Amino acid sequence: MLAPLTNIFADFISLLFPQECLACEELLARSEKSICTDCRINLPYTNSHLLANTQNELLQRFYNKVPLKHAFAYLYFARSGRVQKLLHALKYQGHEEVGKTLGNWYAAELKENHLNTQWDLIIPVPLHAQKLKKRGYNQSDSFAAGLAQSLEIKWSPDILKRTADTSTQTKKSRLERWENVGQLFRVVDPLAVEHKRVLLVDDVMTTGATLEACALVLLEAGAQEVSVAAIAAA
Ligand SMILES: [Zn+2]
């Protein structure tokens, strides 16, 4: 049982060495947590929640694939940028807390634009059980938790499950990958989504294939409508 000792050690280290901003690596002021004020102001926000449906390129990615109510992303993803660093910290460096912070911040903006009444339930895109065990947490859970907390909406990681591991999928063709993704997810608790307006959340939205597959099974299971939101859109 090394975990408690590791935690104590980490606390001790943080006393000796001030923390760095997870987005730009500048030292944080004592009042700042995870992300510095400069990054907070200057991150590349998409403001997709302010756009009309016809102007929202993220929503258009799903046209003729799955009917969605909304498609939002908080930030733009660029390789080697601040958002890439943030997501790397969230996914691979154990900084689960940054997902919650971003969820809290984004929720405040959604609320300001009266979007908090749009959903009954928040569901994160699940990881496969094996990957979850290896990483220790699902990076989308903390974003879901942060959104749920500030929007005052329930969230659950137990409704939607990933049934197959896709870690080898990069070796497959585009078509095979697509067929694969279609059978990846299962709603294990259909009663929980029946007649619900679901907000499905993920860390990064690229082609939207994963979100699309999840949205389809949620609608099949009886969800009234599905919206999607990602931390970042590539
Ligand atoms: Zn920064």
Residues whose N, C-alpha, C, O or C-beta is under 5 A from the ligand:
A	BS01	ZN	C21 A23 C24 E25 C36 C39
